[in-house]
């Protein structure tokens, strides 16, 4: 057991290159996992990329695989509240002690790689290696791995996916990945590997062409939403929605998905196809995926920070949408699932995002937007600057500026309650970035104290 504390390890990780600062190379992380004995090769991997929907889809896949009797590891990013959320075993974040031990076990090898390479290992590279090592040590039957950024040069790409999953591709991180979906798709297609199966969510024709060309180049069989699999029915239900899916191995009817939004129904269909691809379901085989397994598995699915109701009276929703594509999906979801009159928005965005596009997506559904700022000062847009952009979109009389998130939430609740007296049931949507959603959850969600904390 290490003499380091959880705070010590967290501080050491934060001293490394931040995850939003990348260099197009796998050399450092490849060297690190080689020194560790290539733990990422110890288990099958479901590898996910895409612009939006990765984490929700990863969580669904993880849950369904556990329902099928497999021991799972899951690596996702970024986290909402605790960095430990990124590394889970059987659906639960590893404990603080396991996190510390995992770091201590690989720390000597970090020093070796740092000394050998031109630049030291980044925060995300170290986290990736920790996850791979934890999963090998557990051991897990399968690991569900979400890329951090892009695909080809993402540090998770030292793993070869038995199944590669590509959720919808749109524009995000344009200054790094490219200014259009086709360019971004080329980078994300790097996770498609020889010997693996590729599962693709619905894409534009141009993106499909890029992904299919890569799959053909490496000889990867493909399953495309809308062709080999897809939704056949969808209806609203209390607390979520009811879906039917044409899968790779059969038809699955009347599955309750406890998540809001049409995009989550599509994520669910993609996740089902990925599980089928991993477990061997096919048109000529019953496989291990059944309607009963899916119905029981989806009962346990959660997606924190994704159209998540965290309080009632008034209803408060947190959502991690942070680009126009995600904001449009969130706006459609809240309009479909809730009848808020009025809806008050609380928005805290990162300055390197298409903030104007996010504001445009929310303008039709929000009566008032309260502009604020999360604690990530290095990247977050100042509340006053966000407010100036919001005035251009919403008009001055529909914009408030509150630099502190707690004040922004308080004012949004007040506006929702005051205006609801005449108009109906008011609601609050807190959104704009994963950090904003996570900090709102910390303020609003009461959690039981963990034994190791």
N, C-alpha and C positions, 0 to 999 in steps of 0.2 A: 504494500500500500504506500502511496506517495506521501511525502511530507507537504506537498503543495496544497493550497486551499483552492476552492472553486473560484474565489475572487482572484487569486494569483494567476490561474490558468486563463481566466477571462481577460485579465489585463495583458498577459503575454500575447494572446491571440489578437487583441485590438491594436497592439503595437506593430503588427505586420501590415503589409499592403492591404488596403481595403478591397472588398470584393468587386466594387464597381470600377476599380483600376485594373485593367487586364493587359497582358502582353500575349500576342498570338504565338504561343509555344506550349507544348506539353512536356518539354524537356525536364523541368524541375519536378513536376508531380510524377512523371514516368520514372525518374531516378529514385524518388522516394518510395514508390510502391515496389520497385525492384528490390530495394534494401529491406523492405518489410516482407518480402516473399510473395509478392503479387496477390494480396488477399482478395482482390476483386475478381480473381479467377476461381475462387473456392465455391461459388454458388451461381446459379442462373441469375441473370439480371433483366429486369424490365426497365428500359431506359426511356425517359420522357423528355421531349423538348416541345417548343411551340411558343406562341406569344402570350396567350391567355389560356387558363384552364388547367395548367400543368399540375398544380398542387392539389386541386380538387380531384382531378382524374387519378393522380397517384394515391390519394387517400382512399378512393373507391376501390381501386385495384388491390391495395393492401388489405382492406377489409374483406373483400370477396375471397382473396387467397387464404386468409386466416379462416374464413368460414369453410373453405374446402379442406381444412386440416393442416395447412402448411405454417411453419414458423417463419415469420417475415421480419425483414429489416427495411426501414424506409428512410431515405435521405432527401429532404426537401429544403427549399430556401426561397426567400428569406424567412426568418422566424417572426412571429407576431410579438411575443413577450419575452421568451427565454430562448437562448441559443440552443439549449438542450432539445427543444422541439425538433430541431433539424435531424437528429439521429434517434430513431425510434426502434424498439424491439417489440414485436407483437402488438403494435399500435400504441405503445406507451413511450414517452420520452425517456431516455436513459437517465438514471439518477445523477445527482451532482457528484457522488463519489465515483461512479463508473465513468463519468465525463473526465474527471481529474485523472483517474487511472489510465484511461485511454490516451490522454495527452502525455502522461509520464512515460508510457510504454514506447511511444514513438519519438519522444523528445531528443534522444541521442542521435537519431537518424536525421532529424531536422538540422542539427548543427552540421552534420556531414554535408548535406545537400546545400545548405546556405554557404558553406565554405567553398564548394565546388563551382557553384553557378554565378553568373554575372550579377543576378539579382536574387535576394533571398526569397524563400517561399512566401506566398501570400496567405492571408487569412483563409480564403476559400480553399486553396490547395491543401492546407493543413487540415481543415475541417473534412474535406473529401477523404483524405487518407485515414483520418480517425474513424470515419464512418465505415470505410471498407474493412479496417482492422477489427472494429467492434463486431461487425456482421460475421467475419470469419471466426472470431473467437467464440461467438454465441453457442454454436454456429446456427446460421439461418438456412432454411430450405430455399429461399429466394429473396433477392434484394430488389426493392423498387427505388430507382434512382432518378431524381429530377435534375436536369442541368441547371447550373446557376445562370449562365448567360450564353446564348447562341447554341453551339453544338460542336463544331469542328475543333475549336481550340478551348472548349470548356474542360476544366480539369477532370470532370466525371467521365470524359470520353476516353480515358485509359481503360475503361471497362467496355466489353463488347456485349451489346444487348442480345439476349436470346430473342427478346421482343423489343423492337424500337417503336415508340409511340410518338406521333407528331400531332399535337393539338393545333387548333386554328392559328395560322401564321398571319400576322398583320405587322404594322410598323410600331416598333418600340426600340429604345436604345439606338436610335437612328445614327447618332454620332459614332457609334462603334460598329453596328451590324450592317448599316446601309439604310438608304432613304426610301426603299420600296420593298414590297413583300417578296418579289422574285429574288432580289439580292439577298435578303434575309433568309429566304428558304434555302439558298445554296449553302449558307453557313450551317443552318440547322440540319441539313441533309447529311452532315458529317457523322451523325450517330447511326446511320444505316450501315450495317455491317454484313459481310459475307456469312452465310450460315444462319442468319437471324431472319425473323419475320417482321415486316413493317406494317403497323396499323396506323392509318391516316384518318384523322377527323376531316369533316367537310372543309374543302379549301377552294380558292378560286382556281379556275382552269389553268392559269399560268403557273401557280404554285404547284398544283398537281403534276404538271409537266416536269418541273424541276425535280420533284421528289421521285417521280416514276423513273426518270432518267438515271438518277443515282441508284435506285433499287435494281434497275436492269444492269447497270454497270457492275455491281457487286454480286448479283445473283440472289437478291432477297425477294422471296414471295411477298405480295402485298395484299392488304385488306383495306378497302376504301369505304368510308362512310358514304352512304347513298348508292353504293354498287354492291359490294360483297356483304355489307351489314348496314343497319340503320334503324331509326325509329319508324314504327308503323302506326303508332297511336300515342296520343298524349292528351291528358286532361288534368285540370286543376283539382287538388284535393286539400283537405284541411291539413295545414302544416307542410305542404309540399305538392307533389304531383304524382299521377299514375301514368305509367308508360308501358308500352309493348314494344319489343325489339325483335327484329329479324337478325339473328346472330349468325356466326359462321357455322354453327352446328345445329341450329334449330330455331324455333319461334318461342319467345318468352313473353307471356302475356300477364297483364295486371300486376306489375311490379311497382310498389310504392317507393318513391324516392323522397326522403325527408329534406329536400333542398328546393329552394325557390329559383325560378327562372328557366326559360327554354334552353339556355346555354348549358345548364346543369343536366338537363335531359340528354343533350348531345354528349356531354362529358360521360354520362352514365353508359350510353351506347358504346362509346369508344372504349371505356373501361371493360365492359363485358367482352368485346371483341378481343382485347388484349389478354384477358384471363383465358378465353377460349384458345387463343393462339399458343399460350404458354402450356396449358394443360392438355392440349391435343385434341380438342373438339374439332370436328369437321363434318362436311355434308354426309360422308359415308360412315360416320362414327357418332355414337351417343356422347362420347367424351365424358368429362367429369363435371360438366356444367349443366345444371338443371334449373327449371323455373323455381323449384322449391329452395334450392341453394341461393339463388339470386334474391328471392323474396326475403329469406331469413337474413342474408348478408346485408341487404340495403337497409333493413331496420336499424342496423348499427352504424350506418354511415353518418359522419359529421364532416363539416368543412368550416372550421372556425374562421371568422373574419371574412366570410364570403356570404353576403346577403344574410347575415346572422342577426337574429332578434336577441338583444341583450337585456332589454328592459321593456316593461309595459307601463301604460298610463303616464305619459304617452308612450307609444311604441317607439323604441330606439333601435335602429339597425346599423350595424357596422359592415362596411364592404371595402375590400382592398383594391378595387379597381383604380388603376393609375395611368391609363392611356385611353385615347378616345374609343378604341375598339371595346375595351373592358367597360368603360363608362356607359357606352351605348347599351351593352348587354345588361348592366346593372339598372339603368333607367327603365329599360323594358321590363325587367323582372319585378321591380318595385311597383311599377304601374299595373302589372298584371295581377300580382299577388295581394296587393293592399289597396284600399280605397281611402288614402289619406287626403283630408281636406282641412288644413293645408299640409304640404310636405315642406319641412325646413331642412336645408342642407347645411352641413358643417364640412368645410373643405380645407384640407392641408396637403399641399402638393410638393413634389420635388422640382427644382428649377430646371433640371435637364430633361424634363418631359414636355410633351405637347399640351401644356396647361390650357391654352386657349381652346383646343379641341375638346378637352375634358369639360370645360365650362359650357361649351356649346351643346354637348350631349345632355347635360343636366338642366339647361335653361327651361325647356318645355315643361318639366315636371316639378321644379322647385319654386315655391312662391317667393322665398327669401333664401339667400346663401350667406352663411356666416364664414368669413375667411379667417383662417388661423394658421398656425405653424406648429409642426411637430418638433421634437427635441433634436433632430439630426441637423444641427445648424449648418454644417458644412455643405449639405446638399439641398436642404429644404428652402422653398421660396418664402421670403419674408411676408408676413400677413398683409402688410401695407401694399406691397407690390402685387400680390395676388388679388387684393381688393381692387386695385386699379384696372387689372385685366377683367375682373368680374363686372365692373361697372360698364365696360365696353359691351359686354354680352347681355347682362341682366338689366342695366339701367341703375342709376344711383339710388333710387328709392327701394331697391330690392337687395341691397348689399350692406352687410355689416362687417366691420373688421374688429377682431378680438385676437390679439397676439398670443394669448395663452389658451391652450386647448380646453382646460376646465371652464374658463369663462365663456368660451364659444359654445360649449355644450349647454351650460346653464342658460344662456340667452336663447339658444335654439329651443330648449324645452319650454321656456317661458312663452316664446312666440307660438309654438305649437299648441300650447294649452289655451292661451288667450284667444287666438283666432279660431280655435276649434269650437268655442262656445256658440258661434253663429254658423259656422260652415260645416261642422261635423267632427270627425275624429282626426286629430292632428298626429303627425309622425315626424321623426327626425332621422335623417340618413347621414351618417358620418363616414366620409370617404376621401379619396384623393391619393392615398398611398398606403402601402402595407404598414409602414411605420405609424401613420396616423391611426389606422384601424387597430393596430396592436396597442398603442398607448390609450386609445379609447376603451378597449377591452379591459386594460389594467385598472382604469378608473371606474368602470361600470359593472364588471363581472366579479362577484364574490366567489372566491375559490376556497375549498378546504385546504388546510395546511398539510403539506406532504411530510412524511416521517423523516425524510433525509434532508429537509430544508430547515 
